[in-house]
Amino acid sequence: MLIRKRIDVDFCVIGGGLAGMCAAIAAAREGAKVALVHERPVLGGNASSEIRMWVCGSDGENNRETGIIEEIALENYYRNPTKNYYIWDTVLYDFVIREKNIELLLNCTCMDAETRSGEFAYGRDREISKVTCYQMTTQTFYDIYAKNYADCSGDSILAPLTGASAKNTLHLIPFSCALFIIS
């Protein structure tokens, strides 16, 4: 029999690539209770051992990554001077699990979302009320209820699941990640 669990959080992040990790870590550090859902067994997205694309978004003399990405990079330089991708995976994992406010769900796919209609902040007439995810390694469905949701999946899975439009706002972002705004 399949298990079903309910998770109540302040912030649900779909996608455990670098953008999702940074969003989850930043929120957790500010005291938010966070669920980080990632459909792969390792964090990092394209920067993980599965794809092997190093973080190299800053280009030019005296440019570098800053913020949480810099924190991760500095720890990686110390723990992983040979740039071994499997050690890099452990650095990313450790960065997430050391945050006590993050519930990490690996091998967990976002498969459905429910919305509700009404009058909400910023002139919106609907909002996400719940996402449903399935973790194949435990055969568990998770119903995640959050005050806020972020789609950092890389393929904007929440847009089609909620009927929302998505627009690429890469030109507005001062760092190397693609952010999709659900409207």
C-alpha positions, 0 to 999 in steps of 0.5 A, spaced: 500 500 500 502 506 498 503 511 503 501 519 503 503 524 508 502 531 509 507 537 509 505 544 512 511 549 510 512 556 509 515 555 502 515 550 498 521 549 492 520 545 486 527 543 483 534 542 487 538 545 482 543 551 484 537 556 484 532 552 488 538 550 493 539 557 494 532 559 494 531 554 500 537 555 504 536 563 504 529 562 506 531 557 511 536 562 514 531 567 515 526 562 519 522 559 514 520 552 514 522 549 507 520 543 503 525 542 497 523 537 492 528 534 487 526 529 482 533 526 482 538 523 487 543 528 487 542 536 488 545 541 483 541 540 477 546 541 471 551 542 476 551 535 479 555 529 477 549 527 473 550 533 468 557 535 470 557 543 468 561 547 473 558 553 476 561 558 471 556 564 470 561 570 472 565 572 466 570 577 466 576 580 470 575 581 477 568 577 476 566 572 481 559 568 484 557 571 490 552 570 496 550 562 497 553 560 491 560 563 493 559 560 500 558 553 496 564 554 492 569 556 497 567 550 501 568 546 495 575 549 494 577 546 501 573 539 501 574 538 494 581 541 491 581 536 485 574 538 483 571 531 483 564 531 482 562 526 487 565 530 492 561 536 489 555 532 490 556 531 498 558 538 498 551 540 495 547 535 500 551 538 506 549 545 505 542 543 504 541 538 510 545 543 515 539 548 515 534 545 520 528 548 517 529 545 510 525 538 509 529 535 503 525 530 498 530 527 493 527 522 488 521 526 489 517 528 482 512 534 482 506 531 479 500 535 481 498 542 483 491 545 486 489 552 486 484 556 489 480 562 486 479 569 490 482 575 491 490 575 493 496 579 494 499 583 487 492 583 484 492 575 483 485 572 482 488 565 484 494 561 488 497 555 489 493 551 495 497 544 494 502 541 490 502 533 490 509 529 489 511 522 489 517 519 492 519 513 488 524 510 493 519 510 499 513 509 494 510 515 498 505 521 496 507 528 499 501 533 499 505 539 500 501 545 503 505 552 503 504 559 504 509 560 498 511 556 492 517 557 487 518 553 481 526 552 480 525 546 476 528 548 470 522 546 466 517 550 469 512 544 471 508 548 476 505 553 470 502 547 466 500 544 472 496 550 475 494 553 468 499 559 469 503 562 464 510 562 465 515 567 462 523 567 462 525 573 466 533 571 465 534 578 462 532 581 469 536 576 473 543 579 475 546 572 477 547 565 472 540 562 473 533 562 469 528 564 474 520 563 472 515 567 475 508 564 475 503 569 474 
